[in-house]
Amino acid sequence: MKPRQSRITQVPLARWLIIEFTGLSIFSLLWWLHSPLASYSAFIGGLIFIVPNAWFVHRVYRYQGARNAHLMVGNLFRAESTKIALTAVFFAAVFTLMEPVHVPALLFTFAVMVLAGGALRWLIRPQPRR
């Protein structure tokens, strides 16, 4: 019987970002059929989702391995609270600084990106390092 070897898995961040930005670009182009303002607002709504999540992934996966587990857990809580704060700040900035905004496009695209992000986490599995 061969002992089971554990491997450190590598999170496919670049692949995730490429898929999310491609989906956001396609979705923004679809909103262009409604109006350029809706397309711009949809793109901003997608960025409000992608940027805080990329920050979260960057902060959480800085450390790897069992010896750094306490650092990973501490970073997890800090990164999650920072992600929520960034999302709130971005929404506040858009609604106060962006004069013409197509609110349905912004919010609908944000909601679709949240659902797509959850689906991507199930579809894209971390790959073990070799």
Buried (B, 14 or more C-beta within 10 A) or exposed (E): EEEEEEEEEEBBBEEBBEBBEEBBEEBBEBBBEBEEBBBBBBBBBBBBBBBBBBBBBEBBBEBBEEEEEEEBEEBBEEBBEBBEEBBEEBBEEBEEEEEEBBEBBBBBBBEBBEEBBEEBEEEBEEEEEE
